[in-house]
Structures are given as structure tokens and as C-alpha cells.
Amino acid sequence: MDGELKNLKCNICQLTAITGLHRQTVVSRLSGVPLAPGSNEKNKLYLLTDV
């Protein structure tokens, strides 16, 4: 199970659903977090371990 969580990628909408925070709050808190491999400008993905 730990291996699955290390590779889990979430977008902004998924992170807002998990945390219950407003979308703009999540975006501002992720400003310094690097994007996960495989993401692009339209689909920004973040590794759960980086968040």
C-alpha cells in the first residue's frame, strides 16, 4: 500500500476534495511544489508525497 501512495498523482480538484479547502487556497499553497512527471500546463498533477 505504501508503494501505491508514493506514486499517487492528484490534480487541484482532487486535492480540494481530499482536504476540504477552497481551490484558490490549495493553488497558493502549492506554488512552490514541483509538478509530477507526466503533467502539463492544462493538467497539473502533484505527487501526494510532495504535497
C-alpha positions, 0 to 999 in steps of 0.5 A: 500500500505504501508503494501505491501512495508514493506514486499517487498523482492528484490534480487541484480538484482532487486535492480540494476534495481530499482536504476540504479547502477552497481551490484558490487556497490549495493553488497558493499553497502549492506554488512552490511544489514541483509538478509530477512527471507526466503533467502539463500546463492544462493538467497539473498533477502533484505527487501526494508525497510532495504535497 
